[in-house]
Amino acid sequence: MKRLISIMIGFGALMLSGCAAPVATSNDPVGELTLAIQALDPDVDPVEARRAAEISYSYSTRLAQDYGVTTAPLVHNSKVNAGIKDRGLCYHYAEDMQTRLNQEEFKTLVMLRAIAEPKVAFLIDHSTAVIAARGNDIYDGVVLDAWRNGGELFWSPTVEDTRYNWEPRMRVLERKWEERVAREAVAG
């Protein structure tokens, strides 16, 4: 009798699970990003989170196509710097992603920018877009890095992105300006 009851409970749970919302899996990257954006704050609108995730993925691909990316990001950077390609540097991706997502006029989300200065002297700064709950900063947001994988979106909570030490864009730009002014003052 216990076995029959267990089977019936299992069958009932299986039937009811068909009514539940689908759970995001690694086969659903848009769903995973949606959940990460929703988790930023209880006030984040789930519809806005889903729309932001969909756009982030589709627009990353579109930007790479628009920029004519056919090589690794650093190789493409060389082509831009040599004048062979017009756009496709990390700050182009960040700027264009921010502009596109801002067009949605989200009420519960805000687009921000971040810069990571190089950990090694011969490397250069890296820029990215960050999405956060309205009122929060980059450290409570999600990095939307379309450049890193050549148009295939990389995303991560900002503080969990171990590859870069992100800072708010304006803080980095102000620091660089102050350093430049100080160097020029010393040089005379």
C-alpha positions as CSV (number, residue, x, y, z in Angstrom):
1,M,0.0,0.0,0.0
2,K,2.9,2.4,0.9
3,R,4.4,1.7,-2.5
4,L,1.1,2.5,-4.3
5,I,0.8,5.8,-2.3
6,S,4.4,6.7,-3.2
7,I,3.8,6.1,-6.9
8,M,0.6,8.2,-6.8
9,I,2.3,11.1,-5.0
10,G,5.2,10.9,-7.5
11,F,2.8,10.8,-10.4
12,G,0.8,13.8,-9.0
13,A,4.0,15.8,-8.5
14,L,5.0,15.0,-12.1
15,M,1.7,16.2,-13.4
16,L,1.8,19.4,-11.3
17,S,5.3,20.2,-12.4
18,G,4.0,20.7,-15.9
19,C,2.1,23.8,-14.5
20,A,5.2,25.3,-13.0
21,A,7.3,28.0,-14.7
22,P,10.2,26.5,-16.6
23,V,13.5,26.6,-14.7
24,A,16.4,28.2,-16.5
25,T,19.2,25.8,-17.4
26,S,22.5,26.1,-19.1
27,N,20.5,25.5,-22.3
28,D,18.7,28.8,-21.6
29,P,21.3,31.5,-21.3
30,V,18.7,34.3,-21.7
31,G,16.7,32.7,-18.9
32,E,19.8,32.5,-16.7
33,L,20.7,36.2,-17.3
34,T,17.0,37.1,-16.7
35,L,17.2,35.5,-13.3
36,A,20.5,37.2,-12.5
37,I,19.0,40.6,-13.3
38,Q,15.9,39.9,-11.3
39,A,18.0,38.9,-8.4
40,L,19.7,42.3,-8.3
41,D,16.8,43.7,-6.2
42,P,13.3,42.6,-5.2
43,D,11.9,45.7,-7.0
44,V,13.3,44.7,-10.4
45,D,10.4,44.1,-12.9
46,P,10.6,40.6,-14.2
47,V,9.4,41.7,-17.6
48,E,12.2,44.4,-17.8
49,A,14.7,41.8,-16.7
50,R,13.7,39.4,-19.4
51,R,13.7,42.2,-22.1
52,A,17.2,43.3,-21.0
53,A,18.5,39.8,-21.1
54,E,17.0,39.2,-24.6
55,I,18.4,42.4,-26.0
56,S,21.8,41.8,-24.3
57,Y,22.2,38.5,-26.1
58,S,20.8,39.5,-29.5
59,Y,22.5,42.9,-29.6
60,S,25.9,41.4,-28.7
61,T,25.7,39.2,-31.8
62,R,24.4,42.1,-33.9
63,L,27.3,44.4,-32.8
64,A,29.9,41.8,-33.8
65,Q,28.2,41.5,-37.2
66,D,28.0,45.3,-37.6
67,Y,31.6,45.7,-36.7
68,G,32.6,42.9,-39.1
69,V,34.3,40.8,-36.4
70,T,35.8,37.7,-37.9
71,T,38.8,37.2,-35.5
72,A,39.6,37.2,-31.8
73,P,38.9,40.4,-30.0
74,L,42.5,41.5,-29.7
75,V,43.1,40.8,-33.4
76,H,40.1,42.9,-34.3
77,N,41.4,45.7,-32.0
78,S,44.5,45.7,-34.1
79,K,42.5,46.1,-37.3
80,V,40.5,49.0,-35.8
81,N,43.7,50.7,-34.6
82,A,45.3,50.2,-38.0
83,G,42.2,51.8,-39.7
84,I,41.2,48.5,-41.4
85,K,37.9,48.3,-39.4
86,D,36.0,51.3,-38.1
87,R,34.6,50.0,-34.8
88,G,34.8,47.0,-32.5
89,L,37.0,48.1,-29.5
90,C,35.7,47.2,-26.1
91,Y,34.5,50.8,-25.4
92,H,32.5,50.7,-28.7
93,Y,30.7,47.6,-27.5
94,A,30.1,49.1,-24.1
95,E,28.9,52.4,-25.5
96,D,26.6,50.8,-28.0
97,M,25.2,48.3,-25.5
98,Q,24.4,51.0,-23.0
99,T,22.8,53.2,-25.7
100,R,20.6,50.3,-26.9
101,L,19.4,49.2,-23.5
102,N,18.8,52.8,-22.5
103,Q,16.4,53.1,-25.4
104,E,14.1,50.7,-23.5
105,E,13.6,53.3,-20.8
106,F,13.5,50.7,-18.0
107,K,11.9,51.9,-14.8
108,T,13.5,49.5,-12.5
109,L,16.9,49.0,-14.2
110,V,19.8,51.4,-15.0
111,M,22.7,51.1,-17.4
112,L,26.1,52.0,-16.1
113,R,29.7,51.8,-17.4
114,A,32.8,50.3,-15.9
115,I,36.5,50.3,-16.7
116,A,39.1,47.9,-15.5
117,E,42.7,49.1,-15.6
118,P,45.3,46.6,-16.6
119,K,46.8,44.3,-14.0
120,V,50.0,44.2,-16.2
121,A,51.8,47.3,-17.5
122,F,51.8,46.4,-21.2
123,L,48.0,45.8,-21.4
124,I,45.3,48.4,-21.8
125,D,42.1,49.4,-20.1
126,H,38.9,47.4,-20.7
127,S,35.5,48.9,-20.8
128,T,32.1,47.3,-20.3
129,A,28.4,48.0,-19.8
130,V,26.8,47.1,-16.5
131,I,23.1,46.7,-15.7
132,A,22.0,47.3,-12.2
133,A,18.8,47.9,-10.3
134,R,17.8,51.6,-10.3
135,G,19.7,53.3,-7.5
136,N,22.5,50.8,-7.3
137,D,26.1,51.1,-8.6
138,I,28.3,48.8,-10.7
139,Y,29.3,46.6,-7.7
140,D,25.6,45.6,-7.3
141,G,25.2,45.0,-11.0
142,V,25.8,42.5,-13.8
143,V,28.6,43.0,-16.3
144,L,27.4,42.8,-19.9
145,D,30.7,42.3,-21.9
146,A,30.0,41.8,-25.6
147,W,33.6,42.4,-26.5
148,R,35.4,39.7,-24.5
149,N,34.3,36.8,-26.6
150,G,34.0,38.7,-29.9
151,G,30.2,39.3,-29.8
152,E,29.2,36.2,-27.8
153,L,27.9,37.8,-24.6
154,F,29.8,37.3,-21.4
155,W,28.0,38.2,-18.2
156,S,28.7,38.0,-14.5
157,P,27.8,39.8,-11.3
158,T,30.4,42.5,-11.3
159,V,32.1,41.4,-8.1
160,E,32.3,37.8,-9.3
161,D,34.2,38.7,-12.5
162,T,37.6,37.4,-11.6
163,R,39.2,38.5,-14.9
164,Y,38.9,42.2,-14.3
165,N,38.8,44.6,-11.3
166,W,35.9,46.8,-12.4
167,E,35.5,50.4,-11.2
168,P,32.9,53.0,-12.1
169,R,33.9,54.6,-15.4
170,M,33.9,58.2,-14.2
171,R,36.1,57.3,-11.2
172,V,38.8,55.9,-13.5
173,L,38.5,58.8,-16.0
174,E,38.9,61.4,-13.2
175,R,41.9,59.6,-11.8
176,K,43.5,59.4,-15.2
177,W,42.9,63.1,-15.7
178,E,44.4,64.0,-12.3
179,E,47.5,61.8,-13.1
180,R,47.9,63.5,-16.5
181,V,47.6,67.0,-15.0
182,A,50.2,66.1,-12.3
183,R,52.6,64.7,-15.0
184,E,52.3,67.8,-17.1
185,A,52.9,70.0,-14.1
186,V,56.1,68.2,-13.3
187,A,57.2,68.3,-17.0
188,G,56.7,72.0,-16.9
